[in-house]
Amino acid sequence: MTDIFDEIDQDLRRERLSRVWSRYGIYVILIAVLIVVVTAGWRGYEWWVTRTERNAGEAYAALVAEVDAEGAGADPATLTAFADDAPEGFALLARFRAASLQAATGETEAAAETLRGIASDSAAPRLYQDLARMRLGYVLLDADDVSGAREAVAPMADDAGNAFHRSASEVMGLAAYADDDLDDAERWFTNVSSDATVSQGMRQRADTMLALITRLKAQAEAAANAPAADTTPSDTMPAESAPADATPGSGLSFPMPSGDVSPSLGTSSGAFSFPMPEGEASDGIGDAQPALVPSPAESAPSEAGVPAESEDTTEGNN
């Protein structure tokens, strides 16, 4: 009896499965076919993308090699034309390279326009947009467009969470320095130098600029507080008034302050003589140097202490 009931149960199950398959079997088949088609399509798309990117990479490498070979004579239009049809990644690289080439060849406006296009491209990743703004800041700074450089990098310099925050701060400091705003430049470079996360090279550049700014401020303060220079005739003695009894061979004396003269002139002021090399004249004296050296005939005394001219006259009278 148990076997009979089991057989009846199995028959009932087969009948129910048959009815279910008759009603929903077509849908199961369609879903299975759809899964196979979608998988094949996805694999085909991946193959096509890989092939396209490989071809684009090879074309980009060849184009860059050609641009490098041409050097300064390369045409940036070839890079921009390539970017129009290339995949997104290689298109960005080509546009960045075109902007660099335009800036290198003096096409500042074209380079700035290319970088602005990348920065405003919503399809480009945010990191690349910010990188384009950084490059734009440097390009405009080199072109003496200080306000434009500030406008390009100011949002990143004020955002501490931005990846280019410190680089933008450096550009802001350079812009302030170019605009003769030493206080603002010092503030920006101090922020960069005091940040423990910056690279060693960036910190060294910031420290160098801070040292330069400190020196310029000290010079400006000293110039503002210094009294007017007291120029005396002895400080600017012309060649005609140079002493005729300067020691032969010692050269001209360096002008002494407050009328002091060299000990070689027979004074006891103790001022130090600044001799020039023999046979050479001091700057601004010209050819006056030889005139200050007496000839041997004029300076050699006779044995009796009488000038040579007097001896000749005496011998003639005798």
BALOGU-60410 format. One record per residue (C-alpha): residue in three letters; z, y, x. Coordinates in Angstrom, 1 decimal. Layout:
N
<r ALA, <Z, Y, X>>
...
END
This chain:
318
<r MET, <0.0, 0.0, 0.0>>
<r THR, <0.8, 2.4, 2.8>>
<r ASP, <-2.7, 1.9, 4.3>>
<r ILE, <-4.3, 2.8, 1.0>>
<r PHE, <-2.4, 6.0, 0.7>>
<r ASP, <-3.3, 7.0, 4.3>>
<r GLU, <-7.0, 6.4, 3.6>>
<r ILE, <-6.8, 8.5, 0.5>>
<r ASP, <-5.1, 11.3, 2.5>>
<r GLN, <-7.8, 11.2, 5.1>>
<r ASP, <-10.5, 11.4, 2.5>>
<r LEU, <-9.0, 14.4, 0.9>>
<r ARG, <-8.8, 16.2, 4.3>>
<r ARG, <-12.4, 15.5, 5.1>>
<r GLU, <-13.4, 16.8, 1.7>>
<r ARG, <-11.5, 20.0, 2.2>>
<r LEU, <-12.9, 20.5, 5.7>>
<r SER, <-16.4, 19.9, 4.3>>
<r ARG, <-15.9, 22.5, 1.6>>
<r VAL, <-14.5, 25.0, 4.2>>
<r TRP, <-17.4, 24.5, 6.6>>
<r SER, <-19.9, 24.8, 3.8>>
<r ARG, <-18.4, 28.1, 2.9>>
<r TYR, <-17.6, 29.6, 6.4>>
<r GLY, <-19.6, 27.6, 8.9>>
<r ILE, <-22.4, 30.1, 9.1>>
<r TYR, <-19.9, 32.8, 10.1>>
<r VAL, <-18.4, 30.7, 12.8>>
<r ILE, <-21.9, 30.1, 14.2>>
<r LEU, <-22.7, 33.8, 14.1>>
<r ILE, <-19.5, 34.8, 15.8>>
<r ALA, <-20.1, 32.2, 18.6>>
<r VAL, <-23.7, 33.4, 19.1>>
<r LEU, <-22.5, 37.0, 19.1>>
<r ILE, <-19.9, 36.2, 21.8>>
<r VAL, <-22.6, 34.6, 24.0>>
<r VAL, <-25.0, 37.5, 23.5>>
<r VAL, <-22.3, 40.2, 24.2>>
<r THR, <-21.2, 38.4, 27.3>>
<r ALA, <-24.8, 38.0, 28.5>>
<r GLY, <-25.5, 41.7, 27.7>>
<r TRP, <-22.4, 42.9, 29.6>>
<r ARG, <-23.2, 40.8, 32.6>>
<r GLY, <-26.7, 42.1, 32.5>>
<r TYR, <-25.5, 45.7, 32.3>>
<r GLU, <-23.1, 45.2, 35.2>>
<r TRP, <-26.0, 43.8, 37.3>>
<r TRP, <-28.2, 46.8, 36.3>>
<r VAL, <-25.5, 49.3, 37.2>>
<r THR, <-24.8, 47.6, 40.6>>
<r ARG, <-28.5, 47.6, 41.4>>
<r THR, <-29.0, 51.2, 40.3>>
<r GLU, <-26.0, 52.3, 42.4>>
<r ARG, <-27.1, 50.3, 45.4>>
<r ASN, <-30.6, 51.9, 45.2>>
<r ALA, <-29.0, 55.3, 44.7>>
<r GLY, <-26.8, 54.8, 47.7>>
<r GLU, <-29.7, 53.8, 49.9>>
<r ALA, <-31.7, 56.8, 48.7>>
<r TYR, <-28.8, 59.1, 49.3>>
<r ALA, <-28.2, 57.7, 52.8>>
<r ALA, <-31.8, 58.2, 53.7>>
<r LEU, <-31.8, 61.7, 52.2>>
<r VAL, <-28.7, 62.7, 54.2>>
<r ALA, <-30.2, 61.3, 57.4>>
<r GLU, <-33.3, 63.4, 56.8>>
<r VAL, <-31.3, 66.5, 56.1>>
<r ASP, <-29.2, 66.0, 59.3>>
<r ALA, <-32.4, 65.5, 61.3>>
<r GLU, <-33.9, 68.7, 60.0>>
<r GLY, <-30.6, 70.6, 60.7>>
<r ALA, <-30.6, 74.3, 59.7>>
<r GLY, <-34.1, 74.1, 58.4>>
<r ALA, <-33.3, 71.5, 55.7>>
<r ASP, <-34.0, 72.5, 52.1>>
<r PRO, <-31.0, 72.3, 49.8>>
<r ALA, <-33.3, 71.9, 46.9>>
<r THR, <-34.0, 68.3, 47.9>>
<r LEU, <-30.3, 67.5, 47.4>>
<r THR, <-30.0, 69.3, 44.0>>
<r ALA, <-33.2, 67.5, 42.8>>
<r PHE, <-31.7, 64.1, 43.8>>
<r ALA, <-28.5, 65.0, 42.0>>
<r ASP, <-30.4, 65.5, 38.7>>
<r ASP, <-31.4, 61.8, 38.5>>
<r ALA, <-28.7, 60.1, 40.5>>
<r PRO, <-25.7, 58.3, 39.1>>
<r GLU, <-22.6, 60.4, 38.6>>
<r GLY, <-20.8, 59.6, 41.8>>
<r PHE, <-23.8, 60.1, 44.1>>
<r ALA, <-24.8, 63.2, 42.1>>
<r LEU, <-21.4, 64.8, 42.9>>
<r LEU, <-21.8, 64.0, 46.5>>
<r ALA, <-25.3, 65.4, 46.6>>
<r ARG, <-24.2, 68.6, 44.9>>
<r PHE, <-21.3, 69.1, 47.3>>
<r ARG, <-23.6, 68.5, 50.3>>
<r ALA, <-26.1, 70.9, 48.9>>
<r ALA, <-23.4, 73.6, 48.6>>
<r SER, <-22.3, 73.0, 52.2>>
<r LEU, <-25.9, 73.3, 53.4>>
<r GLN, <-26.5, 76.5, 51.4>>
<r ALA, <-23.3, 78.0, 52.9>>
<r ALA, <-24.4, 77.0, 56.4>>
<r THR, <-27.8, 78.6, 56.0>>
<r GLY, <-26.4, 81.9, 54.7>>
<r GLU, <-27.1, 81.3, 51.0>>
<r THR, <-23.6, 82.3, 49.9>>
<r GLU, <-24.5, 83.1, 46.3>>
<r ALA, <-26.4, 79.8, 45.8>>
<r ALA, <-23.5, 77.8, 47.4>>
<r ALA, <-21.0, 79.6, 45.1>>
<r GLU, <-23.1, 78.9, 42.1>>
<r THR, <-23.4, 75.2, 42.9>>
<r LEU, <-19.6, 74.9, 43.4>>
<r ARG, <-18.9, 76.8, 40.2>>
<r GLY, <-21.2, 74.3, 38.4>>
<r ILE, <-19.1, 71.4, 39.7>>
<r ALA, <-15.8, 73.1, 38.9>>
<r SER, <-16.9, 73.7, 35.3>>
<r ASP, <-18.5, 70.2, 34.8>>
<r SER, <-16.3, 68.5, 32.2>>
<r ALA, <-17.8, 65.1, 33.1>>
<r ALA, <-16.6, 65.3, 36.7>>
<r PRO, <-13.1, 64.0, 37.5>>
<r ARG, <-10.4, 66.7, 37.7>>
<r LEU, <-9.8, 66.0, 41.4>>
<r TYR, <-13.5, 66.8, 42.2>>
<r GLN, <-13.3, 70.0, 40.0>>
<r ASP, <-10.3, 71.2, 42.0>>
<r LEU, <-12.0, 70.3, 45.3>>
<r ALA, <-15.0, 72.4, 44.2>>
<r ARG, <-12.7, 75.3, 43.5>>
<r MET, <-11.1, 74.9, 47.0>>
<r ARG, <-14.5, 74.9, 48.7>>
<r LEU, <-15.5, 77.9, 46.6>>
<r GLY, <-12.4, 79.8, 47.8>>
<r TYR, <-13.4, 79.2, 51.5>>
<r VAL, <-17.0, 80.1, 50.9>>
<r LEU, <-16.1, 83.4, 49.2>>
<r LEU, <-13.5, 84.1, 51.9>>
<r ASP, <-16.1, 83.7, 54.6>>
<r ALA, <-18.3, 86.1, 52.6>>
<r ASP, <-15.6, 88.7, 52.5>>
<r ASP, <-15.2, 88.3, 48.7>>
<r VAL, <-11.4, 88.4, 48.8>>
<r SER, <-10.9, 88.9, 45.1>>
<r GLY, <-13.3, 86.1, 44.2>>
<r ALA, <-11.5, 83.7, 46.6>>
<r ARG, <-8.2, 84.6, 45.0>>
<r GLU, <-9.6, 84.0, 41.5>>
<r ALA, <-10.9, 80.6, 42.5>>
<r VAL, <-7.7, 79.1, 44.0>>
<r ALA, <-4.9, 81.1, 42.3>>
<r PRO, <-4.3, 78.5, 39.5>>
<r MET, <-3.9, 75.7, 42.0>>
<r ALA, <-1.7, 77.8, 44.3>>
<r ASP, <0.7, 78.5, 41.4>>
<r ASP, <0.7, 74.9, 40.2>>
<r ALA, <3.1, 72.9, 42.5>>
<r GLY, <1.9, 69.6, 41.1>>
<r ASN, <-1.7, 70.2, 42.0>>
<r ALA, <-3.1, 68.0, 44.7>>
<r PHE, <-4.5, 71.1, 46.5>>
<r HIS, <-1.5, 73.3, 46.0>>
<r ARG, <-0.7, 73.9, 49.7>>
<r SER, <-4.4, 74.3, 50.7>>
<r ALA, <-4.7, 76.9, 47.9>>
<r SER, <-1.6, 78.6, 49.2>>
<r GLU, <-3.2, 78.8, 52.6>>
<r VAL, <-6.3, 80.4, 51.2>>
<r MET, <-4.2, 82.9, 49.2>>
<r GLY, <-2.4, 83.8, 52.5>>
<r LEU, <-5.7, 84.3, 54.3>>
<r ALA, <-7.0, 86.4, 51.4>>
<r ALA, <-3.9, 88.6, 51.6>>
<r TYR, <-4.2, 88.9, 55.4>>
<r ALA, <-7.9, 89.9, 55.0>>
<r ASP, <-6.8, 92.5, 52.5>>
<r ASP, <-4.2, 94.0, 54.9>>
<r ASP, <-1.4, 92.9, 52.6>>
<r LEU, <0.9, 91.5, 55.4>>
<r ASP, <3.9, 91.1, 53.1>>
<r ASP, <2.1, 88.9, 50.6>>
<r ALA, <0.4, 87.0, 53.4>>
<r GLU, <3.8, 86.4, 55.0>>
<r ARG, <5.1, 85.1, 51.7>>
<r TRP, <2.3, 82.5, 51.3>>
<r PHE, <2.4, 81.3, 54.9>>
<r THR, <6.2, 81.0, 54.7>>
<r ASN, <5.8, 78.8, 51.7>>
<r VAL, <3.3, 76.6, 53.5>>
<r SER, <5.4, 76.4, 56.7>>
<r SER, <8.6, 75.5, 55.0>>
<r ASP, <7.1, 72.7, 52.9>>
<r ALA, <8.1, 69.3, 54.4>>
<r THR, <5.1, 67.6, 52.8>>
<r VAL, <2.3, 69.5, 54.6>>
<r SER, <0.4, 68.1, 57.5>>
<r GLN, <1.3, 69.1, 61.1>>
<r GLY, <-2.0, 70.9, 61.5>>
<r MET, <-1.5, 73.0, 58.4>>
<r ARG, <2.1, 73.9, 59.5>>
<r GLN, <0.9, 74.9, 62.9>>
<r ARG, <-1.8, 77.2, 61.4>>
<r ALA, <0.9, 78.7, 59.1>>
<r ASP, <3.3, 79.3, 62.0>>
<r THR, <0.5, 80.9, 64.0>>
<r MET, <-0.3, 83.3, 61.2>>
<r LEU, <3.4, 84.1, 60.7>>
<r ALA, <3.7, 84.9, 64.4>>
<r LEU, <0.7, 87.1, 64.3>>
<r ILE, <1.9, 88.9, 61.2>>
<r THR, <5.3, 89.5, 62.8>>
<r ARG, <3.7, 91.0, 65.9>>
<r LEU, <1.4, 93.2, 63.8>>
<r LYS, <4.4, 94.5, 61.8>>
<r ALA, <6.3, 95.2, 65.0>>
<r GLN, <3.4, 97.1, 66.5>>
<r ALA, <2.9, 99.1, 63.3>>
<r GLU, <6.6, 100.0, 63.2>>
<r ALA, <6.6, 101.0, 66.9>>
<r ALA, <3.6, 103.1, 66.4>>
<r ALA, <5.2, 104.9, 63.4>>
<r ASN, <8.4, 105.6, 65.2>>
<r ALA, <7.0, 106.5, 68.6>>
<r PRO, <6.9, 110.3, 69.5>>
<r ALA, <3.7, 112.0, 70.3>>
<r ALA, <2.5, 111.4, 73.9>>
<r ASP, <3.3, 114.2, 76.3>>
<r THR, <0.2, 114.7, 78.4>>
<r THR, <0.7, 116.8, 81.6>>
<r PRO, <-2.1, 118.0, 83.9>>
<r SER, <-0.9, 115.6, 86.6>>
<r ASP, <-1.5, 112.6, 84.3>>
<r THR, <-5.2, 113.4, 84.0>>
<r MET, <-5.9, 114.9, 87.4>>
<r PRO, <-9.7, 115.2, 87.8>>
<r ALA, <-11.5, 114.2, 91.0>>
<r GLU, <-11.9, 117.8, 92.2>>
<r SER, <-8.1, 118.3, 92.3>>
<r ALA, <-7.3, 115.1, 94.2>>
<r PRO, <-5.2, 115.9, 97.3>>
<r ALA, <-7.3, 116.4, 100.4>>
<r ASP, <-4.5, 115.2, 102.7>>
<r ALA, <-4.2, 111.7, 101.3>>
<r THR, <-3.4, 109.1, 104.0>>
<r PRO, <-6.7, 107.7, 105.3>>
<r GLY, <-7.3, 104.1, 104.4>>
<r SER, <-4.5, 103.9, 101.8>>
<r GLY, <-6.7, 104.7, 98.9>>
<r LEU, <-6.0, 107.0, 95.9>>
<r SER, <-2.6, 107.0, 94.4>>
<r PHE, <-2.1, 105.9, 90.8>>
<r PRO, <-1.2, 109.0, 88.6>>
<r MET, <2.6, 109.2, 88.4>>
<r PRO, <4.5, 110.3, 85.2>>
<r SER, <6.2, 113.7, 85.0>>
<r GLY, <4.4, 115.1, 88.0>>
<r ASP, <5.8, 112.5, 90.5>>
<r VAL, <3.6, 112.0, 93.5>>
<r SER, <3.1, 109.2, 96.0>>
<r PRO, <5.3, 109.0, 99.2>>
<r SER, <2.0, 109.1, 101.1>>
<r LEU, <1.8, 112.8, 100.2>>
<r GLY, <4.9, 113.6, 102.2>>
<r THR, <7.4, 113.9, 99.4>>
<r SER, <10.7, 112.1, 98.8>>
<r SER, <10.3, 111.4, 95.1>>
<r GLY, <10.3, 107.6, 95.7>>
<r ALA, <7.3, 107.0, 93.4>>
<r PHE, <5.3, 103.9, 94.2>>
<r SER, <1.8, 104.3, 95.4>>
<r PHE, <-0.9, 102.1, 93.6>>
<r PRO, <-3.5, 101.8, 96.4>>
<r MET, <-7.1, 100.8, 95.6>>
<r PRO, <-9.2, 98.5, 97.8>>
<r GLU, <-10.6, 100.2, 100.8>>
<r GLY, <-14.1, 101.6, 100.3>>
<r GLU, <-13.7, 101.6, 96.5>>
<r ALA, <-13.0, 104.5, 94.2>>
<r SER, <-10.6, 104.5, 91.3>>
<r ASP, <-12.1, 104.4, 87.8>>
<r GLY, <-13.0, 107.9, 86.7>>
<r ILE, <-12.9, 109.3, 90.3>>
<r GLY, <-16.5, 108.4, 91.1>>
<r ASP, <-17.7, 109.3, 94.6>>
<r ALA, <-14.7, 111.5, 95.4>>
<r GLN, <-13.0, 108.8, 97.4>>
<r PRO, <-15.0, 109.2, 100.7>>
<r ALA, <-14.3, 113.0, 100.7>>
<r LEU, <-10.6, 112.3, 100.9>>
<r VAL, <-10.8, 110.5, 104.2>>
<r PRO, <-11.1, 112.8, 107.2>>
<r SER, <-13.7, 112.0, 109.9>>
<r PRO, <-12.5, 110.8, 113.3>>
<r ALA, <-13.6, 114.0, 114.9>>
<r GLU, <-11.4, 116.1, 112.6>>
<r SER, <-8.3, 113.9, 112.9>>
<r ALA, <-8.3, 113.0, 116.7>>
<r PRO, <-6.2, 115.5, 118.8>>
<r SER, <-6.8, 116.2, 122.5>>
<r GLU, <-4.4, 115.1, 125.2>>
<r ALA, <-2.9, 118.6, 125.5>>
<r GLY, <-2.4, 118.9, 121.8>>
<r VAL, <-5.3, 121.5, 121.5>>
<r PRO, <-8.2, 120.8, 119.2>>
<r ALA, <-11.4, 119.6, 120.8>>
<r GLU, <-13.2, 122.8, 119.8>>
<r SER, <-10.7, 125.0, 121.7>>
<r GLU, <-11.1, 122.9, 124.9>>
<r ASP, <-14.9, 123.4, 124.8>>
<r THR, <-14.4, 127.2, 124.5>>
<r THR, <-11.9, 127.3, 127.4>>
<r GLU, <-14.2, 125.4, 129.7>>
<r GLY, <-17.1, 127.7, 128.9>>
<r ASN, <-15.0, 130.8, 129.9>>
<r ASN, <-14.0, 129.3, 133.1>>
END
